[in-house]
Amino acid sequence: MNEEIRIPLRFRQGMYHLNELHTEDDNVLTLCFESYNILTYEVPNRGNKVRLYELEKQDVLAHLTATYRESGELYCVEMHDGEDVLLVYLHYLDENDAKAEVLDFAEQSAALITKELLERREKLFRLFIEWFYDGESFDYAAKPATEADKQALIESAGKRAENSEFLRMLLNNSGDYPYENRIACDDHTIGIMLQCAPCPLFETVVSEMTERIRERAVPLLDKTDDFQFIVSEYD
């Protein structure tokens, strides 16, 4: 069994399974199987290496598809397993195309986070936006904190809560609140989109999503008098 998959960058319009694709030139996207169920490739015309983890070879060979635009340009490579779809690669036409695709997905993601925030119907003391990106792994989430969460923190701090500066730092640190509060986006898809883009778009994604949540969710939330909206990177 071959250790590489060669996907032509140009083909007939439509969606194709691997066994329907063929190419006789080197204008291809090459996917490589590595140890520990890792699939890698170099982004064409960029050279940066993308890694996808926990993908078994037999699943990739069974479910991988490539979709081509009307022009014949490759649009995307995905894994389709029933209703589950996993983005593997996204091929942009140029920087403007990349910005449009990424911003559209960022706005959809912010809308989903906003919807879940409003459905919780809790009185919020803080709403944190926390994010991380190292060029490969991407994470973005809203983490609401209720008045009950605040009181639990103060009680756990004991006498240290009598120090106003310590208390301020404690209450304004998203990491001090339960992880289960997080409302995350589809960080895998955005991570792949960013790594495939021909220009830096990470800050654009974070800014777009944060502003949409600030504009569309915050005014409608049930909030305490000392509510704060806090945006921070974590490491």
C-alpha positions in Angstrom: 0.0 0.0 0.0 1.4 3.4 -1.0 2.5 5.7 1.8 1.5 8.8 -0.3 -1.7 10.1 -1.8 -1.4 12.4 -4.8 -4.3 14.7 -5.5 -4.3 16.7 -8.7 -4.6 20.5 -8.2 -6.7 20.6 -11.4 -9.4 18.1 -12.5 -13.0 18.1 -13.8 -15.6 20.0 -11.8 -17.2 17.9 -9.1 -16.5 15.8 -6.0 -14.5 12.6 -6.3 -13.3 9.8 -4.2 -9.6 8.8 -4.3 -10.1 5.9 -6.6 -11.7 8.3 -9.2 -8.7 10.6 -9.3 -5.6 10.3 -11.5 -2.8 12.6 -12.6 0.2 12.3 -14.9 2.1 15.4 -13.8 3.6 16.8 -10.6 1.0 19.6 -10.1 -0.4 17.8 -7.1 -1.1 18.0 -3.4 0.8 15.1 -1.8 -0.6 13.6 1.5 1.9 11.5 3.4 1.2 8.9 6.1 3.5 9.0 9.0 3.7 7.0 12.2 1.2 7.3 15.0 -1.7 7.9 12.7 -0.4 11.3 11.5 -1.3 12.6 8.0 0.9 15.4 6.7 1.3 17.6 3.6 3.1 20.7 2.4 0.8 23.5 1.3 1.4 24.0 -2.5 3.2 27.3 -3.2 3.8 27.9 0.5 5.9 25.0 1.8 4.6 25.0 5.4 3.8 21.5 6.7 0.3 20.7 8.0 -0.2 17.8 10.3 -3.5 16.0 11.0 -3.5 13.7 14.0 -5.3 10.4 14.9 -6.3 9.6 11.3 -6.0 5.9 10.6 -4.8 5.0 7.0 -7.8 2.8 6.3 -10.2 5.5 7.2 -8.4 8.1 5.0 -8.4 5.7 2.0 -12.1 4.9 2.6 -13.5 8.4 3.2 -11.2 11.0 1.5 -12.7 13.2 -1.2 -11.5 16.0 -3.4 -13.9 18.7 -4.7 -13.1 20.9 -7.8 -14.4 24.2 -8.9 -16.1 24.9 -12.2 -12.8 26.3 -13.4 -11.1 22.9 -12.6 -9.1 24.3 -9.7 -9.1 22.2 -6.6 -11.4 23.6 -3.9 -11.0 21.3 -0.9 -10.0 17.9 0.4 -12.3 16.4 3.1 -13.1 13.2 4.8 -16.8 12.3 4.6 -18.0 9.6 7.0 -21.8 9.7 7.0 -22.8 13.2 8.2 -19.4 13.8 9.7 -17.1 16.0 7.5 -13.5 16.7 8.4 -11.6 19.4 6.4 -8.1 18.2 5.4 -7.1 21.0 2.9 -8.5 24.1 1.4 -7.2 25.6 -1.8 -7.5 29.3 -2.2 -7.4 31.1 -5.5 -5.6 34.1 -4.0 -5.4 36.3 -0.9 -8.8 37.9 -1.5 -10.4 34.5 -1.8 -8.7 33.4 1.4 -9.9 36.4 3.3 -13.4 35.9 2.1 -13.5 32.2 3.0 -12.0 32.7 6.4 -14.1 35.7 7.4 -17.3 33.9 6.3 -16.5 30.9 8.5 -15.4 33.2 11.4 -18.8 34.9 11.2 -20.7 31.6 11.1 -18.7 30.4 14.1 -19.4 33.6 16.1 -23.1 33.2 15.3 -23.1 29.7 16.8 -21.3 30.8 19.9 -23.7 33.7 20.3 -26.7 31.4 19.9 -25.5 29.0 22.7 -24.7 31.9 25.0 -28.2 33.3 24.7 -29.8 29.9 25.2 -28.1 29.4 28.6 -30.2 32.2 30.1 -27.8 32.7 33.1 -27.0 35.9 34.9 -23.4 36.5 34.0 -20.6 38.1 36.0 -17.9 37.8 33.4 -17.7 36.7 29.7 -14.2 35.7 28.7 -13.0 35.3 25.2 -9.9 33.1 25.3 -7.8 32.1 22.3 -4.5 30.5 21.3 -2.6 29.9 18.0 0.9 28.7 17.5 0.9 28.4 13.8 -0.6 24.9 14.0 -3.0 24.4 16.9 -5.9 26.9 17.0 -8.3 27.4 19.9 -11.0 30.0 20.4 -13.9 29.9 23.0 -16.3 32.0 25.0 -16.3 31.2 28.7 -19.2 32.6 30.6 -18.9 32.9 34.4 -22.0 33.3 36.7 -22.5 34.9 40.0 -22.4 31.4 41.5 -19.0 30.8 39.9 -17.7 34.1 41.4 -18.9 33.1 44.9 -17.3 29.6 44.6 -13.9 31.3 43.7 -14.1 33.7 46.6 -14.9 30.8 49.0 -12.0 28.7 47.6 -9.6 31.6 48.1 -10.3 31.9 51.8 -8.5 34.7 53.6 -6.5 35.5 50.4 -9.7 37.0 49.0 -9.3 39.8 51.6 -6.5 41.2 49.5 -8.2 43.3 46.9 -5.5 43.0 44.2 -5.4 39.3 44.6 -9.2 39.1 44.4 -9.2 41.2 41.2 -6.6 39.0 39.5 -8.5 35.9 40.6 -11.9 37.0 39.3 -10.5 38.3 36.0 -8.6 35.2 35.1 -10.6 32.9 32.8 -8.5 29.9 33.8 -9.9 30.1 37.3 -13.4 29.2 36.1 -14.7 25.7 35.2 -13.5 24.4 31.9 -17.0 23.0 31.3 -18.3 26.5 30.9 -16.4 26.9 27.6 -18.3 27.4 24.3 -15.8 26.5 21.6 -15.8 26.9 17.9 -14.8 24.4 15.2 -11.1 25.0 16.0 -10.0 22.2 13.7 -11.5 23.7 10.6 -10.3 27.2 11.3 -6.8 25.9 12.1 -6.6 24.2 8.7 -8.0 27.3 6.9 -5.4 29.5 8.5 -2.5 27.1 7.7 -3.5 26.8 4.1 -4.0 30.6 3.6 -1.4 32.5 1.5 -1.4 35.4 4.0 -1.6 35.8 7.8 -5.3 35.8 8.9 -5.2 34.7 12.5 -5.6 38.2 14.0 -8.4 38.9 11.5 -10.3 35.7 12.7 -10.0 36.6 16.4 -11.0 40.2 15.8 -14.0 39.3 13.6 -15.3 36.6 16.0 -14.8 38.7 19.1 -16.5 41.8 17.7 -19.5 39.8 16.4 -20.0 38.2 19.9 -19.6 41.6 21.6 -22.1 43.2 19.3 -24.7 40.4 19.1 -24.5 38.6 22.4 -23.4 41.0 25.1 -26.3 43.5 24.8 -28.8 40.6 25.1 -27.2 38.8 28.1 -28.6 38.9 31.6 -25.7 40.6 33.4 -24.7 41.6 36.9 -23.9 45.2 37.6 -20.2 44.5 37.7 -20.2 42.4 34.5 -17.1 42.6 32.3 -16.2 41.4 28.8 -12.6 40.2 28.9 -10.5 39.1 25.9 -7.2 37.3 26.5 -4.6 35.0 24.9 -3.5 32.0 27.0 -0.5 29.8 26.8 
